[in-house]
């Protein structure tokens, strides 16, 4: 059987998902300028809209503290978002990037965010100072 679960915002254009150990799906909502968690057991979304400029979120991944790291296609910023507080930090990339896939290295004390830069044929590493 197939069961469809429309996104909270109609026409949001869901992109690239990750699934955690509790079967909760994290997905970006490209046209809604948001990310959403979908609890597969409760069959319920929790959506977080990004305030400010439209950034075309493309991929979201979590670190071991539960912060969400979002690659964006149009703002050249990586967004680190804390769902429990609603606060976010933006990291400006050194050049135009058009970020797509992303990865968070969770092995150390601090998360390290990796993303490919389509425009410069390079890898970008973001290490938070705090």
C-alpha positions in Angstrom: 0.0 0.0 0.0 1.1 3.6 -0.7 0.1 6.5 1.6 0.9 10.1 0.6 1.7 12.8 3.2 1.5 16.2 1.6 3.8 18.9 3.1 2.3 21.4 5.5 2.9 24.2 2.9 1.2 23.4 -0.4 3.7 23.3 -3.3 6.7 23.3 -0.9 8.8 21.1 -3.2 10.3 18.8 -0.6 14.0 18.0 -1.2 16.6 15.5 0.1 15.6 13.7 3.2 17.5 12.2 6.1 16.0 9.6 8.5 17.1 9.3 12.1 17.2 6.2 14.4 13.6 7.0 15.6 12.3 7.0 12.0 11.8 10.8 12.0 12.4 12.2 8.5 14.1 15.6 8.1 13.4 17.3 4.7 14.0 20.7 3.2 11.0 22.5 1.8 12.6 24.3 -1.1 9.7 26.6 -2.2 8.5 27.2 1.4 11.9 28.4 2.6 11.7 25.9 5.4 12.7 22.6 6.9 10.3 20.0 8.3 10.5 16.9 10.5 8.0 14.2 9.7 7.3 11.8 12.5 6.5 8.5 10.7 4.9 6.9 13.8 2.6 9.8 14.5 2.3 10.7 10.8 2.7 14.3 11.6 4.9 17.2 10.3 6.6 19.9 12.3 7.6 22.8 10.0 10.2 25.5 10.7 10.1 28.5 8.3 13.3 30.4 7.8 12.9 34.1 8.6 14.3 36.7 6.3 15.6 36.3 2.7 14.5 33.4 0.5 17.4 30.9 0.5 16.2 27.9 -1.4 17.1 25.3 1.2 18.3 22.1 -0.5 19.7 19.7 2.0 19.4 19.5 5.8 21.3 17.2 8.2 21.5 17.1 12.0 24.5 17.1 14.3 24.8 15.0 17.4 23.2 17.9 19.5 20.2 18.0 17.3 21.0 21.2 15.5 20.0 21.2 11.9 22.5 22.3 9.2 21.0 23.5 6.0 22.7 24.0 2.6 21.1 26.7 0.5 21.1 27.3 -3.2 20.5 31.0 -3.5 21.9 32.8 -0.5 25.5 31.3 -0.4 24.9 30.8 3.4 24.9 27.6 5.5 22.2 27.9 8.2 22.6 26.1 11.5 19.2 26.0 13.3 18.3 24.8 16.8 14.7 23.5 16.8 14.3 23.6 20.6 15.1 27.4 20.7 14.2 28.6 17.2 17.5 30.3 16.9 19.8 30.1 13.9 23.3 31.1 12.9 24.3 31.8 9.3 27.7 31.1 7.9 28.5 33.1 4.7 30.4 31.1 2.1 33.6 32.6 0.7 32.3 32.6 -2.9 29.1 31.7 -4.9 28.4 28.1 -4.1 25.0 26.8 -5.2 25.1 24.2 -2.5 23.4 20.9 -2.8 24.4 17.8 -0.9 25.8 18.3 2.6 27.3 16.2 5.4 28.0 16.8 9.1 30.9 15.0 10.7 29.7 14.1 14.2 32.8 12.4 15.5 34.5 15.3 17.4 33.5 17.6 20.2 32.2 20.2 17.6 30.3 19.4 14.4 32.1 20.0 11.1 29.9 20.8 8.2 31.0 19.8 4.7 29.4 20.9 1.4 30.3 20.9 -2.2 30.5 24.1 -4.2 29.1 23.7 -7.6 30.3 27.0 -8.8 34.0 26.6 -7.8 34.5 22.9 -8.1 35.6 22.7 -4.5 34.7 21.3 -1.1 33.8 23.8 1.7 34.4 23.0 5.4 32.6 24.9 8.1 33.9 24.6 11.7 32.0 26.6 14.3 34.2 28.5 16.8 32.0 28.1 19.8 
